[in-house]
Amino acid sequence: MAQNIPRTPKVKGALKIGCLVPLLVIGVLAFYFFAYPALTPDKIRGNVLTMTLAPSKDGAPRLWVLTDSSFNYIMKTETPGRMSIGRECLFCNFRVYVYDPAKEKAVTRFDTPLKDIITVIDMAYADGKVWIIMGGYGKNDPRIEAYDPGTARLVMDTKAFMAKHPLLRGGLAAVYYNDKENTVSINTKDGLQGVKYSLETGDLFRDHGEWRQEIIKDETPASVAVMARDRSSGPRKKLVLVSGPRGKLADNASSLESYAGDEQSLVFFTGATGKLLTDKIFLEGIIYHQDEDCAIIIYLDQIGKQANRIMSCYDLATGRRKWTVPPGQMFKKMKIDEEDDSFSSLFFTKDNIKVRRLGNLVVLQLKGVGLIGFDYKTGKKLWTMDI
């Protein structure tokens, strides 16, 4: 016969502690993810994934920042003969802040609940709207959404976007944002591959070929800044302004860097001409932003396993350097140190950097680290957000 063994005070105390710990953890998480943000609505929290600049109602630049505000953790699953490790989330969502640089605070904030972790997401300002483009993953469906930059109000959700374009009636299977083209490539659930949507014009094309046929018709004179190789495929690059028909420049965008260093090749393949803007050599230089006025380039101070990044802005009309931001005024984690961490190499980190400019504001983003604002006229650092 089984005997009832009375629980000792120690056992009872251990059981109470065992019950209290999960409740304490849940309480801390609830405070961090719900109560604390509610108490500090003008502070940007979470892991910064992407950002863009858009004008407010009065035309002043506002910074849109998208963060992953989920509680992410690593889940290890074991079954007979198999083990898998993956990332999971609780309170899955992304949060968008609209930040007023003049007031140095977020003036608007909204959350979007999700069903799974965020893998690929981006934001862009085009056609008078702020766009959020998210690739589908797991239980998350792909998203293409548009917001009014003045009010931060959703003006078109994914369902409305699909309803506007009968070609997408089968549903979205995958979406990919192309920053250089400012286009979204779409795969549909009924088998269409590479449907292309232009954020700038609002036109939808059945595939890349149809998009290409349309853009090459544009013979408007245009210019684009290119980082041309100084010789062969080495790390030395120079800043060249390539001029020609807008359509041909867009059609050959991925090849201009190869052609721009050789005038004959440039004319033969694209019908364009190139003009060297400066004698300055940019080691592994990358143009992270350009518009009609300027090109903002980030490059290395030396070649090797250890190097610093430098950011310079050049006037495209004169070829003169407007300003340079030295390594000490940028994020320490932008430094390349392969001896300390092989994943800090140029190859692994170059895609984590984004630069945007609107009016007199330039913003540098280092994904997962934070944002820095600079004055466009002088290059002076205005503020830093370590997030």
BELRACOR-V759724 format. One record per backbone hydrogen bond with DSSP energy under -1.0 kcal/mol. CO is the residue of the C=O (numbers start at 0). NH is the residue of the N-H. E is the energy in kcal/mol with one decimal. If there is no record, write none. Layout:
CO_NH_E, CO_NH_E
//
This chain:
7_11_-2.2, 8_12_-2.4, 9_13_-2.3, 10_14_-2.3, 11_15_-2.1, 12_16_-2.3, 13_17_-2.6, 14_18_-1.7, 15_19_-2.2, 16_20_-2.3, 18_22_-1.1, 19_23_-2.7, 20_24_-2.6, 21_25_-2.6, 22_26_-2.3, 23_27_-2.4, 24_28_-2.5, 25_29_-2.6, 26_30_-2.2, 27_31_-2.6, 28_32_-2.7, 29_33_-1.8, 29_34_-1.4, 30_35_-3.8, 33_37_-1.5, 34_38_-1.8, 35_39_-1.4, 39_42_-1.5, 41_105_-2.2, 46_67_-2.5, 47_367_-1.8, 49_65_-2.7, 51_63_-2.9, 53_61_-2.9, 55_58_-1.6, 59_55_-2.7, 61_53_-2.3, 62_98_-3.7, 63_51_-1.9, 64_96_-2.8, 65_48_-2.7, 65_49_-1.5, 66_94_-2.4, 67_46_-1.7, 70_89_-2.5, 72_87_-3.1, 74_85_-2.3, 76_83_-2.8, 78_81_-2.7, 81_78_-3.0, 83_76_-3.2, 85_74_-3.5, 87_72_-2.4, 89_70_-2.9, 91_113_-2.6, 92_68_-1.2, 93_111_-2.6, 94_66_-2.9, 95_109_-2.1, 96_64_-2.7, 97_106_-2.7, 97_107_-1.2, 98_62_-2.6, 99_103_-1.6, 99_104_-1.3, 104_99_-2.7, 107_97_-2.6, 109_95_-2.7, 111_93_-1.9, 119_134_-2.1, 121_132_-2.5, 123_130_-3.6, 125_128_-1.9, 128_125_-2.4, 129_146_-2.4, 130_123_-1.8, 131_144_-2.2, 132_121_-2.2, 133_142_-2.4, 136_139_-2.8, 139_136_-1.1, 142_133_-2.2, 144_131_-2.3, 145_154_-2.4, 145_155_-1.6, 146_129_-2.4, 147_151_-2.7, 152_147_-2.7, 155_145_-2.5, 156_160_-2.3, 157_161_-2.4, 158_162_-2.4, 159_163_-1.5, 164_167_-2.5, 165_168_-1.8, 167_170_-2.1, 170_188_-2.3, 173_186_-2.6, 175_184_-3.1, 177_181_-2.0, 177_182_-1.3, 181_198_-1.9, 182_177_-3.1, 183_196_-2.5, 184_175_-2.3, 185_194_-2.5, 186_172_-3.2, 186_173_-1.8, 187_190_-1.6, 191_187_-2.3, 194_185_-3.1, 195_204_-3.5, 196_183_-2.5, 197_201_-2.3, 202_197_-2.6, 204_195_-2.5, 206_210_-2.0, 207_211_-2.8, 208_212_-2.3, 209_213_-1.4, 210_214_-2.3, 211_215_-2.2, 213_216_-1.0, 214_217_-1.6, 217_246_-2.9, 219_245_-2.7, 221_243_-2.3, 223_241_-2.8, 225_239_-2.6, 227_237_-2.6, 230_233_-2.0, 234_283_-3.5, 235_229_-3.0, 236_281_-3.0, 237_227_-2.4, 238_276_-2.4, 239_225_-2.7, 240_274_-1.8, 241_223_-2.5, 242_272_-2.6, 243_221_-2.2, 244_248_-2.2, 245_249_-2.3, 246_250_-2.4, 247_251_-1.8, 249_252_-1.1, 251_254_-1.5, 251_255_-1.4, 254_258_-1.9, 255_259_-3.0, 258_261_-2.3, 261_265_-2.4, 262_266_-2.3, 263_267_-2.6, 264_268_-2.7, 265_269_-1.8, 265_271_-1.1, 266_270_-1.3, 272_242_-3.0, 274_240_-2.9, 281_236_-1.4, 281_284_-1.3, 282_299_-2.6, 285_297_-2.3, 288_295_-3.2, 292_315_-2.5, 293_290_-2.1, 294_313_-2.5, 295_287_-2.0, 295_288_-1.2, 296_311_-2.7, 297_285_-1.9, 298_309_-2.8, 304_337_-3.0, 306_335_-3.0, 307_300_-1.9, 309_298_-2.4, 310_324_-3.7, 311_296_-2.9, 312_321_-3.0, 312_322_-1.1, 313_294_-1.8, 314_318_-2.6, 319_314_-3.0, 322_312_-2.4, 324_310_-2.0, 325_328_-1.8, 326_329_-1.8, 330_333_-1.7, 331_334_-1.6, 335_306_-2.4, 336_340_-2.4, 340_343_-2.0, 341_344_-1.1, 344_348_-1.6, 345_349_-2.1, 348_351_-1.7, 351_366_-3.0, 353_364_-3.2, 355_362_-3.0, 357_360_-1.8, 359_375_-2.0, 360_357_-2.3, 361_373_-3.1, 362_355_-2.1, 363_371_-2.3, 364_353_-2.1, 365_368_-2.5, 365_369_-1.9, 368_386_-2.1, 369_365_-2.2, 370_384_-3.4, 371_363_-2.8, 372_381_-3.4, 372_382_-1.1, 373_361_-2.4, 374_378_-3.0, 379_374_-2.5, 382_372_-2.4, 384_370_-2.3
//
